Amino acid sequence: MVTTTDQATTPVSFRPGEFEVDPDGSGRILGSRCRACGAHFFPVRKACAGCLGTDLERVRFSTSGTLYTFSVVRQSTPAFEVPYVLGYVDLSEGVRIMSQISQCDPEEVTIGMELELAVEPFGESEDGTPLVGYRFRPAGAESRR
Amino acid sequence: MTNVHVIGVGMTRFGKHPDRDAADLGAEALLEAISDAGIDPRMIEAAYCGHVFQGMVTGQRILAQVGMAGLPLSNVENACSSGATAIREASLAIRAGEHDVVAAIGTEHLTSRFSGALTPDPSDPEAAVGATMPAVYAMRARRYMSEFGMTREQLARVAVKNRKNAAANPLAHFRKEITVEEVLASRSIADPLNLLDCSPVTDGAAAAILVSDRLAKRLGKGRTVRLAASTLFTGSVDTEPTSMTFEPLTWRTAQAAYERAGVGPEEIGVAEVHDCFSIAEVLRVEGLGLFSQGEYPAAVERGEADIGGRLPINPSGGLLGKGHPLGGTGVAQVVELVRQLRGEAGDRQIAGARVGLAHCRGGKAVGIEGAACTVQILVR
């Protein structure tokens, strides 16, 4: 049952089909796992590209990954304040997720660095509701602060 | 099954055309292609028009401008491969025996629709986290530099080469040569790519008239160029993370084209490849099997890809120098190759070129390597 309190406090995901936010404010990236061959996909798919089976389950991906490559973006659309670091993050499930890399100096970002999921403010809806989304930050960044 | 031949080509000057639109530009290119072919426009039986952001029935607006009504016409959208896809569709209609004379047009008035960095469709999950096309290629550039030791200066030389070629092309967007120092000093767009590593926002159109064997004999006047292959593929869905420094999609599309044309990469004498960014040319030519993986940056440094080099790449100036009006690009590549193979390329003529290859690759969708890739092989 959703109480009035929950509605008031659970942050709203910027993309509910791809990123699920829990009442405690934590969040997980969503995808699919093929029950037949075990392949994982982001985002949620209707059939498996490996075996073409349609018996897929929705999964919440792990929250740690490794940086495959990145760029410091200095020109973007009006929706994004520049500069920001954009990277491809490899998760242990065998999926590669594009994400911004936050909570670090862009000069310190390196290929191969270990990262963890961060739930952060991510713009607002058309009616002005603040939204949260996912970024990745250096592993352990939270404990170092 | 009949072969397909190009008997006429035309293109507008590429650049900024504030007082014109996509239909107007497309009509100019089509009229030139008809005139170049030397045919009565009433002989054209069907048309395909490639564009991305020009709205509904742009192809029909082109036909209306030149008084050609009543033809079957399809507008095709495949991102930056839209024009190349129009050529492929035209060639299929001829191969199928449905038509003998078909026009392929590509057009874009991009300056009125777009400025700055191109992005994937807003519905895409990667667009939602800040993906831009320059950023995607910048990430690939960084990975390539890390894996193969390419220097930033070597990457800049791709842009310098293409701008030099563009300076010899009267229809190019940019007519001024640039230096490595200027590339390195230009504004950062998405590190490590700077402004001069990126293709510009360009307006322009191109057109080609394609015919069957029967009509080529009758109308060709010795100026026909055979379209020996026109292949199109969509990228596979990754079931595990794969290398972003090689292009399996480009490789697969090229292998199918080499097999269809009966020529190998070693027989290609000139290539127009999709250099939307400097790093893109590196990835393309290696994916096409024209240069070994990891070796193109040094080959450019040695001048192997120059006009007059072992294998000239983008003699027109490419997307970096000639410009990149999305829908127009794939057709304009074929225009350049036809002119090169006919020996009509003026100051940028490649001596003795007989086999040319054009490559386009466009679009970004989450989870697939690339959206639409085309390879055309032209033989004189």
Interface residues (C-beta under 8 A of the other chain):
Chain A: F14 R15 E18 A39 F41 F42 P43 R45 C48 A49 G50 Y68 T69 F70 S71 V72 V73 R74 Q75 S76 T77 F80 Y84 L86 G87 Y88 D90 G94 V95 R96 M98 S99 Q100 I111 G133 Y134 R135
Chain B: G116 A117 T119 P125 E126 A128 V129 G130 A131 T132 P134 A135 A138 M139 R140 R142 R143 S146 R187 S188 I189 A190 D191 P192 L193 S236 V237 D238 T239 E240 P241 M244 V366 G367
